[in-house]
Amino acid sequence: TGSSDPYCIVKIDDEAIIRTSTVWKTLSPFWGEEYEVHLQPTFHSISIYVMDEDALSRDDVIGKVCITREMLEEHPKGYSGWMNLSEVDPDEEVQGEIHLRVEVLGSEGDRRQLRCTVLEAR
C-alpha cells in the first residue's frame, strides 16, 4: 500500500526490554515516547529494531541499528548523526536510516547516564 505500520523494539544484549506503540500507515513515524532503562556496566550493545506490524501474518523486520560499547568508547561525549538501518534477514532488502543522538551524561555516584534520542527517521 506504500506505507508501513512501524514500531520499535529495543534490545540490550539481545534481550527485548522496550516495545513502542505502533504508528499506523506512515513511512515517517513519530512516537514521542521516553523510557528509562538501567544498563548493566557489562552491557555490549543496544539494538533498535524497526518493525512493520502485520495483522494477517508475522510482523516484518524493516531493519535495525546497533549502538555498541565500542562506539560509545570512540565517542566519549556522545554521538549525533544518521545511521543506516542494517539487515536482520539476509533475504530482505533494507532501506532507511535513523538520526540518533547519543549523549553520555554526568555520573550519579558510580553510574554514568546514557541518553539515546531518535530524532527522525526516513
Backbone atoms as SQL, in Angstrom:
CREATE TABLE atoms (id INTEGER PRIMARY KEY, chain TEXT, resi INTEGER, resn TEXT, atom TEXT, x REAL, y REAL, z REAL);
INSERT INTO atoms VALUES
  (1, 'A', 1, 'THR', 'N', 0.816, -1.204, 0.000),
  (2, 'A', 1, 'THR', 'CA', 0.000, 0.000, 0.000),
  (3, 'A', 1, 'THR', 'C', 0.856, 1.264, 0.000),
  (4, 'A', 2, 'GLY', 'N', 2.198, 1.118, 0.054),
  (5, 'A', 2, 'GLY', 'CA', 3.075, 2.280, 0.069),
  (6, 'A', 2, 'GLY', 'C', 3.294, 2.867, 1.440),
  (7, 'A', 3, 'SER', 'N', 2.809, 2.220, 2.480),
  (8, 'A', 3, 'SER', 'CA', 3.059, 2.708, 3.838),
  (9, 'A', 3, 'SER', 'C', 3.319, 1.522, 4.752),
  (10, 'A', 4, 'SER', 'N', 3.740, 1.844, 5.969),
  (11, 'A', 4, 'SER', 'CA', 4.021, 0.823, 6.974),
  (12, 'A', 4, 'SER', 'C', 3.249, 1.132, 8.236),
  (13, 'A', 5, 'ASP', 'N', 3.243, 0.179, 9.140),
  (14, 'A', 5, 'ASP', 'CA', 2.697, 0.345, 10.481),
  (15, 'A', 5, 'ASP', 'C', 3.850, 0.093, 11.458),
  (16, 'A', 6, 'PRO', 'N', 4.789, 1.060, 11.552),
  (17, 'A', 6, 'PRO', 'CA', 6.029, 0.798, 12.282),
  (18, 'A', 6, 'PRO', 'C', 5.907, 0.895, 13.796),
  (19, 'A', 7, 'TYR', 'N', 6.755, 0.104, 14.433),
  (20, 'A', 7, 'TYR', 'CA', 7.011, 0.190, 15.863),
  (21, 'A', 7, 'TYR', 'C', 8.445, -0.237, 16.072),
  (22, 'A', 8, 'CYS', 'N', 8.984, 0.001, 17.243),
  (23, 'A', 8, 'CYS', 'CA', 10.367, -0.369, 17.532),
  (24, 'A', 8, 'CYS', 'C', 10.432, -1.291, 18.740),
  (25, 'A', 9, 'ILE', 'N', 11.417, -2.150, 18.695),
  (26, 'A', 9, 'ILE', 'CA', 11.773, -2.980, 19.839),
  (27, 'A', 9, 'ILE', 'C', 13.217, -2.633, 20.190),
  (28, 'A', 10, 'VAL', 'N', 13.462, -2.325, 21.454),
  (29, 'A', 10, 'VAL', 'CA', 14.812, -2.031, 21.917),
  (30, 'A', 10, 'VAL', 'C', 15.311, -3.248, 22.689),
  (31, 'A', 11, 'LYS', 'N', 16.497, -3.708, 22.294),
  (32, 'A', 11, 'LYS', 'CA', 17.104, -4.852, 22.970),
  (33, 'A', 11, 'LYS', 'C', 18.447, -4.442, 23.538),
  (34, 'A', 12, 'ILE', 'N', 18.725, -4.930, 24.724),
  (35, 'A', 12, 'ILE', 'CA', 20.054, -4.782, 25.309),
  (36, 'A', 12, 'ILE', 'C', 20.647, -6.175, 25.373),
  (37, 'A', 13, 'ASP', 'N', 21.762, -6.336, 24.660),
  (38, 'A', 13, 'ASP', 'CA', 22.410, -7.652, 24.571),
  (39, 'A', 13, 'ASP', 'C', 21.401, -8.745, 24.215),
  (40, 'A', 14, 'ASP', 'N', 20.585, -8.503, 23.204),
  (41, 'A', 14, 'ASP', 'CA', 19.600, -9.440, 22.659),
  (42, 'A', 14, 'ASP', 'C', 18.422, -9.743, 23.584),
  (43, 'A', 15, 'GLU', 'N', 18.254, -8.977, 24.645),
  (44, 'A', 15, 'GLU', 'CA', 17.073, -9.136, 25.492),
  (45, 'A', 15, 'GLU', 'C', 16.136, -7.952, 25.237),
  (46, 'A', 16, 'ALA', 'N', 14.932, -8.245, 24.752),
  (47, 'A', 16, 'ALA', 'CA', 13.958, -7.192, 24.472),
  (48, 'A', 16, 'ALA', 'C', 13.502, -6.558, 25.777),
  (49, 'A', 17, 'ILE', 'N', 13.611, -5.218, 25.846),
  (50, 'A', 17, 'ILE', 'CA', 13.212, -4.531, 27.068),
  (51, 'A', 17, 'ILE', 'C', 12.148, -3.469, 26.825),
  (52, 'A', 18, 'ILE', 'N', 11.997, -3.014, 25.575),
  (53, 'A', 18, 'ILE', 'CA', 11.031, -1.967, 25.255),
  (54, 'A', 18, 'ILE', 'C', 10.352, -2.300, 23.935),
  (55, 'A', 19, 'ARG', 'N', 9.042, -2.035, 23.876),
  (56, 'A', 19, 'ARG', 'CA', 8.301, -2.075, 22.614),
  (57, 'A', 19, 'ARG', 'C', 7.488, -0.793, 22.556),
  (58, 'A', 20, 'THR', 'N', 7.725, 0.005, 21.514),
  (59, 'A', 20, 'THR', 'CA', 6.977, 1.241, 21.373),
  (60, 'A', 20, 'THR', 'C', 5.566, 0.939, 20.882),
  (61, 'A', 21, 'SER', 'N', 4.746, 1.957, 20.865),
  (62, 'A', 21, 'SER', 'CA', 3.430, 1.806, 20.252),
  (63, 'A', 21, 'SER', 'C', 3.594, 1.756, 18.734),
  (64, 'A', 22, 'THR', 'N', 2.577, 1.282, 18.055),
  (65, 'A', 22, 'THR', 'CA', 2.576, 1.235, 16.594),
  (66, 'A', 22, 'THR', 'C', 2.038, 2.554, 16.062),
  (67, 'A', 23, 'VAL', 'N', 2.704, 3.089, 15.034),
  (68, 'A', 23, 'VAL', 'CA', 2.222, 4.286, 14.349),
  (69, 'A', 23, 'VAL', 'C', 1.665, 3.795, 13.016),
  (70, 'A', 24, 'TRP', 'N', 0.387, 3.970, 12.813),
  (71, 'A', 24, 'TRP', 'CA', -0.310, 3.353, 11.687),
  (72, 'A', 24, 'TRP', 'C', -0.146, 4.152, 10.395),
  (73, 'A', 25, 'LYS', 'N', 0.049, 3.406, 9.303),
  (74, 'A', 25, 'LYS', 'CA', 0.026, 3.926, 7.932),
  (75, 'A', 25, 'LYS', 'C', 0.932, 5.132, 7.698),
  (76, 'A', 26, 'THR', 'N', 2.244, 4.941, 7.917),
  (77, 'A', 26, 'THR', 'CA', 3.195, 6.028, 7.698),
  (78, 'A', 26, 'THR', 'C', 4.569, 5.482, 7.328),
  (79, 'A', 27, 'LEU', 'N', 5.336, 6.290, 6.619),
  (80, 'A', 27, 'LEU', 'CA', 6.739, 5.999, 6.358),
  (81, 'A', 27, 'LEU', 'C', 7.642, 6.949, 7.148),
  (82, 'A', 28, 'SER', 'N', 7.044, 7.886, 7.879),
  (83, 'A', 28, 'SER', 'CA', 7.779, 8.847, 8.697),
  (84, 'A', 28, 'SER', 'C', 7.172, 8.877, 10.094),
  (85, 'A', 29, 'PRO', 'N', 7.417, 7.843, 10.879),
  (86, 'A', 29, 'PRO', 'CA', 6.759, 7.753, 12.193),
  (87, 'A', 29, 'PRO', 'C', 7.320, 8.745, 13.213),
  (88, 'A', 30, 'PHE', 'N', 6.462, 9.152, 14.128),
  (89, 'A', 30, 'PHE', 'CA', 6.855, 9.918, 15.307),
  (90, 'A', 30, 'PHE', 'C', 6.218, 9.248, 16.513),
  (91, 'A', 31, 'TRP', 'N', 7.027, 8.901, 17.508),
  (92, 'A', 31, 'TRP', 'CA', 6.496, 8.225, 18.691),
  (93, 'A', 31, 'TRP', 'C', 6.343, 9.153, 19.877),
  (94, 'A', 32, 'GLY', 'N', 7.308, 9.998, 20.139),
  (95, 'A', 32, 'GLY', 'CA', 7.231, 10.906, 21.281),
  (96, 'A', 32, 'GLY', 'C', 7.219, 10.178, 22.607),
  (97, 'A', 33, 'GLU', 'N', 7.837, 9.019, 22.665),
  (98, 'A', 33, 'GLU', 'CA', 7.849, 8.217, 23.892),
  (99, 'A', 33, 'GLU', 'C', 9.236, 8.282, 24.532),
  (100, 'A', 34, 'GLU', 'N', 9.276, 8.231, 25.849),
  (101, 'A', 34, 'GLU', 'CA', 10.538, 8.208, 26.583),
  (102, 'A', 34, 'GLU', 'C', 10.545, 7.021, 27.525),
  (103, 'A', 35, 'TYR', 'N', 11.715, 6.415, 27.661),
  (104, 'A', 35, 'TYR', 'CA', 11.882, 5.265, 28.544),
  (105, 'A', 35, 'TYR', 'C', 13.168, 5.450, 29.332),
  (106, 'A', 36, 'GLU', 'N', 13.177, 4.973, 30.539),
  (107, 'A', 36, 'GLU', 'CA', 14.395, 4.969, 31.334),
  (108, 'A', 36, 'GLU', 'C', 14.762, 3.525, 31.620),
  (109, 'A', 37, 'VAL', 'N', 16.003, 3.187, 31.294),
  (110, 'A', 37, 'VAL', 'CA', 16.485, 1.820, 31.443),
  (111, 'A', 37, 'VAL', 'C', 17.822, 1.875, 32.174),
  (112, 'A', 38, 'HIS', 'N', 18.024, 0.965, 33.073),
  (113, 'A', 38, 'HIS', 'CA', 19.299, 0.870, 33.781),
  (114, 'A', 38, 'HIS', 'C', 20.162, -0.184, 33.092),
  (115, 'A', 39, 'LEU', 'N', 21.264, 0.289, 32.509),
  (116, 'A', 39, 'LEU', 'CA', 22.187, -0.616, 31.825),
  (117, 'A', 39, 'LEU', 'C', 23.158, -1.219, 32.827),
  (118, 'A', 40, 'GLN', 'N', 23.427, -2.491, 32.654),
  (119, 'A', 40, 'GLN', 'CA', 24.468, -3.125, 33.452),
  (120, 'A', 40, 'GLN', 'C', 25.830, -2.604, 32.971),
  (121, 'A', 41, 'PRO', 'N', 26.788, -2.423, 33.858),
  (122, 'A', 41, 'PRO', 'CA', 28.100, -1.912, 33.427),
  (123, 'A', 41, 'PRO', 'C', 28.788, -2.832, 32.410),
  (124, 'A', 42, 'THR', 'N', 28.340, -4.061, 32.334),
  (125, 'A', 42, 'THR', 'CA', 28.980, -5.024, 31.427),
  (126, 'A', 42, 'THR', 'C', 28.240, -5.179, 30.094),
  (127, 'A', 43, 'PHE', 'N', 27.262, -4.287, 29.789),
  (128, 'A', 43, 'PHE', 'CA', 26.493, -4.455, 28.559),
  (129, 'A', 43, 'PHE', 'C', 27.407, -4.348, 27.342),
  (130, 'A', 44, 'HIS', 'N', 27.008, -4.995, 26.240),
  (131, 'A', 44, 'HIS', 'CA', 27.782, -4.962, 24.995),
  (132, 'A', 44, 'HIS', 'C', 27.144, -4.098, 23.924),
  (133, 'A', 45, 'SER', 'N', 25.808, -4.161, 23.799),
  (134, 'A', 45, 'SER', 'CA', 25.167, -3.391, 22.730),
  (135, 'A', 45, 'SER', 'C', 23.706, -3.086, 23.052),
  (136, 'A', 46, 'ILE', 'N', 23.242, -1.995, 22.429),
  (137, 'A', 46, 'ILE', 'CA', 21.839, -1.611, 22.448),
  (138, 'A', 46, 'ILE', 'C', 21.388, -1.660, 20.993),
  (139, 'A', 47, 'SER', 'N', 20.375, -2.452, 20.700),
  (140, 'A', 47, 'SER', 'CA', 19.876, -2.575, 19.333),
  (141, 'A', 47, 'SER', 'C', 18.444, -2.050, 19.266),
  (142, 'A', 48, 'ILE', 'N', 18.171, -1.271, 18.221),
  (143, 'A', 48, 'ILE', 'CA', 16.822, -0.759, 17.979),
  (144, 'A', 48, 'ILE', 'C', 16.329, -1.400, 16.694),
  (145, 'A', 49, 'TYR', 'N', 15.328, -2.266, 16.826),
  (146, 'A', 49, 'TYR', 'CA', 14.733, -2.948, 15.674),
  (147, 'A', 49, 'TYR', 'C', 13.509, -2.179, 15.230),
  (148, 'A', 50, 'VAL', 'N', 13.439, -1.841, 13.955),
  (149, 'A', 50, 'VAL', 'CA', 12.271, -1.176, 13.396),
  (150, 'A', 50, 'VAL', 'C', 11.427, -2.262, 12.738),
  (151, 'A', 51, 'MET', 'N', 10.196, -2.376, 13.194),
  (152, 'A', 51, 'MET', 'CA', 9.305, -3.446, 12.753),
  (153, 'A', 51, 'MET', 'C', 8.114, -2.862, 12.001),
  (154, 'A', 52, 'ASP', 'N', 7.470, -3.699, 11.192),
  (155, 'A', 52, 'ASP', 'CA', 6.235, -3.341, 10.498),
  (156, 'A', 52, 'ASP', 'C', 5.156, -4.307, 10.971),
  (157, 'A', 53, 'GLU', 'N', 4.179, -3.782, 11.709),
  (158, 'A', 53, 'GLU', 'CA', 3.119, -4.640, 12.243),
  (159, 'A', 53, 'GLU', 'C', 2.220, -5.128, 11.109),
  (160, 'A', 54, 'ASP', 'N', 1.887, -6.400, 11.164),
  (161, 'A', 54, 'ASP', 'CA', 1.035, -7.009, 10.141),
  (162, 'A', 54, 'ASP', 'C', -0.022, -7.850, 10.837),
  (163, 'A', 55, 'ALA', 'N', -1.279, -7.487, 10.662),
  (164, 'A', 55, 'ALA', 'CA', -2.372, -8.170, 11.358),
  (165, 'A', 55, 'ALA', 'C', -2.611, -9.580, 10.827),
  (166, 'A', 56, 'LEU', 'N', -2.263, -9.840, 9.574),
  (167, 'A', 56, 'LEU', 'CA', -2.587, -11.127, 8.956),
  (168, 'A', 56, 'LEU', 'C', -1.447, -12.137, 8.970),
  (169, 'A', 57, 'SER', 'N', -0.229, -11.686, 9.235),
  (170, 'A', 57, 'SER', 'CA', 0.903, -12.608, 9.270),
  (171, 'A', 57, 'SER', 'C', 1.930, -12.094, 10.275),
  (172, 'A', 58, 'ARG', 'N', 3.073, -12.733, 10.273),
  (173, 'A', 58, 'ARG', 'CA', 4.152, -12.358, 11.182),
  (174, 'A', 58, 'ARG', 'C', 4.634, -10.942, 10.857),
  (175, 'A', 59, 'ASP', 'N', 4.924, -10.146, 11.881),
  (176, 'A', 59, 'ASP', 'CA', 5.430, -8.790, 11.668),
  (177, 'A', 59, 'ASP', 'C', 6.759, -8.841, 10.921),
  (178, 'A', 60, 'ASP', 'N', 6.975, -7.867, 10.031),
  (179, 'A', 60, 'ASP', 'CA', 8.209, -7.806, 9.248),
  (180, 'A', 60, 'ASP', 'C', 9.249, -6.968, 9.981),
  (181, 'A', 61, 'VAL', 'N', 10.506, -7.373, 9.860),
  (182, 'A', 61, 'VAL', 'CA', 11.608, -6.576, 10.379),
  (183, 'A', 61, 'VAL', 'C', 12.058, -5.658, 9.254),
  (184, 'A', 62, 'ILE', 'N', 11.951, -4.349, 9.465),
  (185, 'A', 62, 'ILE', 'CA', 12.394, -3.394, 8.451),
  (186, 'A', 62, 'ILE', 'C', 13.915, -3.277, 8.494),
  (187, 'A', 63, 'GLY', 'N', 14.495, -3.280, 9.667),
  (188, 'A', 63, 'GLY', 'CA', 15.943, -3.192, 9.831),
  (189, 'A', 63, 'GLY', 'C', 16.267, -2.862, 11.271),
  (190, 'A', 64, 'LYS', 'N', 17.547, -2.654, 11.529),
  (191, 'A', 64, 'LYS', 'CA', 17.952, -2.335, 12.899),
  (192, 'A', 64, 'LYS', 'C', 19.174, -1.434, 12.881),
  (193, 'A', 65, 'VAL', 'N', 19.393, -0.744, 13.992),
  (194, 'A', 65, 'VAL', 'CA', 20.639, -0.037, 14.245),
  (195, 'A', 65, 'VAL', 'C', 21.178, -0.558, 15.571),
  (196, 'A', 66, 'CYS', 'N', 22.480, -0.520, 15.692),
  (197, 'A', 66, 'CYS', 'CA', 23.122, -1.066, 16.886),
  (198, 'A', 66, 'CYS', 'C', 24.117, -0.049, 17.432),
  (199, 'A', 67, 'ILE', 'N', 23.994, 0.241, 18.709),
  (200, 'A', 67, 'ILE', 'CA', 24.938, 1.106, 19.416),
  (201, 'A', 67, 'ILE', 'C', 25.776, 0.188, 20.290),
  (202, 'A', 68, 'THR', 'N', 27.053, 0.107, 19.986),
  (203, 'A', 68, 'THR', 'CA', 27.919, -0.810, 20.722),
  (204, 'A', 68, 'THR', 'C', 28.699, -0.075, 21.808),
  (205, 'A', 69, 'ARG', 'N', 29.187, -0.835, 22.737),
  (206, 'A', 69, 'ARG', 'CA', 30.042, -0.293, 23.788),
  (207, 'A', 69, 'ARG', 'C', 31.270, 0.371, 23.161),
  (208, 'A', 70, 'GLU', 'N', 31.818, -0.240, 22.100),
  (209, 'A', 70, 'GLU', 'CA', 32.990, 0.303, 21.415),
  (210, 'A', 70, 'GLU', 'C', 32.683, 1.659, 20.783),
  (211, 'A', 71, 'MET', 'N', 31.482, 1.802, 20.213),
  (212, 'A', 71, 'MET', 'CA', 31.079, 3.081, 19.618),
  (213, 'A', 71, 'MET', 'C', 31.051, 4.169, 20.686),
  (214, 'A', 72, 'LEU', 'N', 30.534, 3.832, 21.856),
  (215, 'A', 72, 'LEU', 'CA', 30.482, 4.801, 22.952),
  (216, 'A', 72, 'LEU', 'C', 31.885, 5.152, 23.435),
  (217, 'A', 73, 'GLU', 'N', 32.794, 4.191, 23.431),
  (218, 'A', 73, 'GLU', 'CA', 34.168, 4.463, 23.831),
  (219, 'A', 73, 'GLU', 'C', 34.879, 5.364, 22.813),
  (220, 'A', 74, 'GLU', 'N', 34.526, 5.230, 21.510),
  (221, 'A', 74, 'GLU', 'CA', 35.103, 6.077, 20.468),
  (222, 'A', 74, 'GLU', 'C', 34.570, 7.507, 20.538),
  (223, 'A', 75, 'HIS', 'N', 33.376, 7.681, 21.083),
  (224, 'A', 75, 'HIS', 'CA', 32.728, 8.994, 21.202),
  (225, 'A', 75, 'HIS', 'C', 32.371, 9.227, 22.670),
  (226, 'A', 76, 'PRO', 'N', 33.369, 9.521, 23.525),
  (227, 'A', 76, 'PRO', 'CA', 33.103, 9.590, 24.964),
  (228, 'A', 76, 'PRO', 'C', 32.117, 10.686, 25.373),
  (229, 'A', 77, 'LYS', 'N', 31.941, 11.724, 24.548),
  (230, 'A', 77, 'LYS', 'CA', 30.982, 12.779, 24.879),
  (231, 'A', 77, 'LYS', 'C', 29.658, 12.567, 24.177),
  (232, 'A', 78, 'GLY', 'N', 29.563, 11.521, 23.366),
  (233, 'A', 78, 'GLY', 'CA', 28.315, 11.225, 22.683),
  (234, 'A', 78, 'GLY', 'C', 28.476, 11.226, 21.176),
  (235, 'A', 79, 'TYR', 'N', 27.362, 10.980, 20.493),
  (236, 'A', 79, 'TYR', 'CA', 27.354, 10.857, 19.039),
  (237, 'A', 79, 'TYR', 'C', 26.039, 11.426, 18.520),
  (238, 'A', 80, 'SER', 'N', 26.086, 12.105, 17.388),
  (239, 'A', 80, 'SER', 'CA', 24.880, 12.553, 16.728),
  (240, 'A', 80, 'SER', 'C', 25.071, 12.390, 15.237),
  (241, 'A', 81, 'GLY', 'N', 24.156, 11.710, 14.591),
  (242, 'A', 81, 'GLY', 'CA', 24.260, 11.530, 13.151),
  (243, 'A', 81, 'GLY', 'C', 23.282, 10.495, 12.641),
  (244, 'A', 82, 'TRP', 'N', 23.265, 10.358, 11.328),
  (245, 'A', 82, 'TRP', 'CA', 22.395, 9.389, 10.672),
  (246, 'A', 82, 'TRP', 'C', 23.066, 8.023, 10.664),
  (247, 'A', 83, 'MET', 'N', 22.292, 7.014, 10.979),
  (248, 'A', 83, 'MET', 'CA', 22.776, 5.633, 10.921),
  (249, 'A', 83, 'MET', 'C', 21.854, 4.858, 9.986),
  (250, 'A', 84, 'ASN', 'N', 22.457, 4.165, 9.025),
  (251, 'A', 84, 'ASN', 'CA', 21.661, 3.341, 8.119),
  (252, 'A', 84, 'ASN', 'C', 21.114, 2.133, 8.857),
  (253, 'A', 85, 'LEU', 'N', 19.878, 1.772, 8.528),
  (254, 'A', 85, 'LEU', 'CA', 19.347, 0.511, 9.039),
  (255, 'A', 85, 'LEU', 'C', 20.144, -0.618, 8.415),
  (256, 'A', 86, 'SER', 'N', 20.468, -1.600, 9.208),
  (257, 'A', 86, 'SER', 'CA', 21.153, -2.774, 8.675),
  (258, 'A', 86, 'SER', 'C', 20.175, -3.938, 8.617),
  (259, 'A', 87, 'GLU', 'N', 20.517, -4.913, 7.809),
  (260, 'A', 87, 'GLU', 'CA', 19.621, -6.053, 7.611),
  (261, 'A', 87, 'GLU', 'C', 19.627, -6.969, 8.820),
  (262, 'A', 88, 'VAL', 'N', 18.505, -7.597, 9.032),
  (263, 'A', 88, 'VAL', 'CA', 18.381, -8.640, 10.040),
  (264, 'A', 88, 'VAL', 'C', 18.254, -9.976, 9.325),
  (265, 'A', 89, 'ASP', 'N', 17.477, -9.987, 8.248),
  (266, 'A', 89, 'ASP', 'CA', 17.288, -11.170, 7.405),
  (267, 'A', 89, 'ASP', 'C', 18.056, -10.937, 6.104),
  (268, 'A', 90, 'PRO', 'N', 19.032, -11.791, 5.773),
  (269, 'A', 90, 'PRO', 'CA', 19.833, -11.569, 4.561),
  (270, 'A', 90, 'PRO', 'C', 19.030, -11.626, 3.267),
  (271, 'A', 91, 'ASP', 'N', 17.817, -12.172, 3.307),
  (272, 'A', 91, 'ASP', 'CA', 16.984, -12.247, 2.106),
  (273, 'A', 91, 'ASP', 'C', 16.122, -11.007, 1.904),
  (274, 'A', 92, 'GLU', 'N', 16.156, -10.074, 2.844),
  (275, 'A', 92, 'GLU', 'CA', 15.319, -8.879, 2.765),
  (276, 'A', 92, 'GLU', 'C', 16.166, -7.654, 2.433),
  (277, 'A', 93, 'GLU', 'N', 15.661, -6.813, 1.530),
  (278, 'A', 93, 'GLU', 'CA', 16.313, -5.552, 1.222),
  (279, 'A', 93, 'GLU', 'C', 15.990, -4.553, 2.326),
  (280, 'A', 94, 'VAL', 'N', 16.984, -3.786, 2.730),
  (281, 'A', 94, 'VAL', 'CA', 16.799, -2.824, 3.808),
  (282, 'A', 94, 'VAL', 'C', 16.981, -1.416, 3.252),
  (283, 'A', 95, 'GLN', 'N', 16.013, -0.560, 3.537),
  (284, 'A', 95, 'GLN', 'CA', 16.112, 0.847, 3.178),
  (285, 'A', 95, 'GLN', 'C', 15.718, 1.656, 4.391),
  (286, 'A', 96, 'GLY', 'N', 16.379, 2.759, 4.577),
  (287, 'A', 96, 'GLY', 'CA', 16.015, 3.647, 5.666),
  (288, 'A', 96, 'GLY', 'C', 17.196, 3.972, 6.546),
  (289, 'A', 97, 'GLU', 'N', 17.037, 5.044, 7.282),
  (290, 'A', 97, 'GLU', 'CA', 18.065, 5.466, 8.220),
  (291, 'A', 97, 'GLU', 'C', 17.409, 6.210, 9.369),
  (292, 'A', 98, 'ILE', 'N', 18.138, 6.261, 10.469),
  (293, 'A', 98, 'ILE', 'CA', 17.654, 6.886, 11.690),
  (294, 'A', 98, 'ILE', 'C', 18.675, 7.921, 12.138),
  (295, 'A', 99, 'HIS', 'N', 18.189, 9.097, 12.493),
  (296, 'A', 99, 'HIS', 'CA', 19.051, 10.143, 13.034),
  (297, 'A', 99, 'HIS', 'C', 19.035, 10.007, 14.548),
  (298, 'A', 100, 'LEU', 'N', 20.165, 9.586, 15.099),
  (299, 'A', 100, 'LEU', 'CA', 20.284, 9.341, 16.536),
  (300, 'A', 100, 'LEU', 'C', 21.160, 10.394, 17.195),
  (301, 'A', 101, 'ARG', 'N', 20.824, 10.692, 18.441),
  (302, 'A', 101, 'ARG', 'CA', 21.721, 11.466, 19.292),
  (303, 'A', 101, 'ARG', 'C', 21.940, 10.627, 20.545),
  (304, 'A', 102, 'VAL', 'N', 23.174, 10.308, 20.815),
  (305, 'A', 102, 'VAL', 'CA', 23.537, 9.530, 21.993),
  (306, 'A', 102, 'VAL', 'C', 24.424, 10.422, 22.849),
  (307, 'A', 103, 'GLU', 'N', 23.990, 10.661, 24.080),
  (308, 'A', 103, 'GLU', 'CA', 24.733, 11.533, 24.983),
  (309, 'A', 103, 'GLU', 'C', 25.159, 10.750, 26.217),
  (310, 'A', 104, 'VAL', 'N', 26.401, 10.938, 26.603),
  (311, 'A', 104, 'VAL', 'CA', 26.888, 10.383, 27.860),
  (312, 'A', 104, 'VAL', 'C', 26.842, 11.529, 28.852),
  (313, 'A', 105, 'LEU', 'N', 25.947, 11.403, 29.827),
  (314, 'A', 105, 'LEU', 'CA', 25.710, 12.474, 30.784),
  (315, 'A', 105, 'LEU', 'C', 26.539, 12.261, 32.039),
  (316, 'A', 106, 'GLY', 'N', 26.465, 13.215, 32.955),
  (317, 'A', 106, 'GLY', 'CA', 27.200, 13.130, 34.201),
  (318, 'A', 106, 'GLY', 'C', 26.882, 11.890, 35.006),
  (319, 'A', 107, 'SER', 'N', 27.698, 11.643, 35.961),
  (320, 'A', 107, 'SER', 'CA', 27.562, 10.446, 36.789),
  (321, 'A', 107, 'SER', 'C', 26.641, 10.686, 37.966),
  (322, 'A', 108, 'GLU', 'N', 25.963, 9.622, 38.365),
  (323, 'A', 108, 'GLU', 'CA', 25.213, 9.590, 39.627),
  (324, 'A', 108, 'GLU', 'C', 25.914, 8.555, 40.495),
  (325, 'A', 109, 'GLY', 'N', 26.781, 9.024, 41.368),
  (326, 'A', 109, 'GLY', 'CA', 27.572, 8.078, 42.154),
  (327, 'A', 109, 'GLY', 'C', 28.548, 7.368, 41.243),
  (328, 'A', 110, 'ASP', 'N', 28.473, 6.037, 41.217),
  (329, 'A', 110, 'ASP', 'CA', 29.373, 5.260, 40.359),
  (330, 'A', 110, 'ASP', 'C', 28.714, 4.908, 39.020),
  (331, 'A', 111, 'ARG', 'N', 27.558, 5.525, 38.705),
  (332, 'A', 111, 'ARG', 'CA', 26.837, 5.216, 37.465),
  (333, 'A', 111, 'ARG', 'C', 26.884, 6.401, 36.509),
  (334, 'A', 112, 'ARG', 'N', 27.142, 6.113, 35.238),
  (335, 'A', 112, 'ARG', 'CA', 27.038, 7.141, 34.206),
  (336, 'A', 112, 'ARG', 'C', 25.674, 7.028, 33.561),
  (337, 'A', 113, 'GLN', 'N', 25.168, 8.142, 33.067),
  (338, 'A', 113, 'GLN', 'CA', 23.884, 8.136, 32.387),
  (339, 'A', 113, 'GLN', 'C', 24.092, 8.212, 30.882),
  (340, 'A', 114, 'LEU', 'N', 23.290, 7.451, 30.166),
  (341, 'A', 114, 'LEU', 'CA', 23.321, 7.431, 28.712),
  (342, 'A', 114, 'LEU', 'C', 21.937, 7.806, 28.211),
  (343, 'A', 115, 'ARG', 'N', 21.853, 8.818, 27.360),
  (344, 'A', 115, 'ARG', 'CA', 20.574, 9.224, 26.782),
  (345, 'A', 115, 'ARG', 'C', 20.654, 8.992, 25.274),
  (346, 'A', 116, 'CYS', 'N', 19.729, 8.215, 24.764),
  (347, 'A', 116, 'CYS', 'CA', 19.657, 7.924, 23.334),
  (348, 'A', 116, 'CYS', 'C', 18.343, 8.494, 22.804),
  (349, 'A', 117, 'THR', 'N', 18.421, 9.395, 21.848),
  (350, 'A', 117, 'THR', 'CA', 17.246, 10.046, 21.299),
  (351, 'A', 117, 'THR', 'C', 17.165, 9.739, 19.804),
  (352, 'A', 118, 'VAL', 'N', 16.031, 9.235, 19.369),
  (353, 'A', 118, 'VAL', 'CA', 15.777, 9.072, 17.937),
  (354, 'A', 118, 'VAL', 'C', 15.150, 10.385, 17.480),
  (355, 'A', 119, 'LEU', 'N', 15.898, 11.173, 16.712),
  (356, 'A', 119, 'LEU', 'CA', 15.430, 12.489, 16.296),
  (357, 'A', 119, 'LEU', 'C', 14.462, 12.405, 15.126),
  (358, 'A', 120, 'GLU', 'N', 14.783, 11.581, 14.149),
  (359, 'A', 120, 'GLU', 'CA', 13.902, 11.387, 12.999),
  (360, 'A', 120, 'GLU', 'C', 14.315, 10.139, 12.258),
  (361, 'A', 121, 'ALA', 'N', 13.462, 9.721, 11.380),
  (362, 'A', 121, 'ALA', 'CA', 13.731, 8.516, 10.588),
  (363, 'A', 121, 'ALA', 'C', 13.203, 8.737, 9.176),
  (364, 'A', 122, 'ARG', 'N', 13.794, 8.027, 8.248),
  (365, 'A', 122, 'ARG', 'CA', 13.301, 8.098, 6.861),
  (366, 'A', 122, 'ARG', 'C', 13.643, 6.823, 6.133);
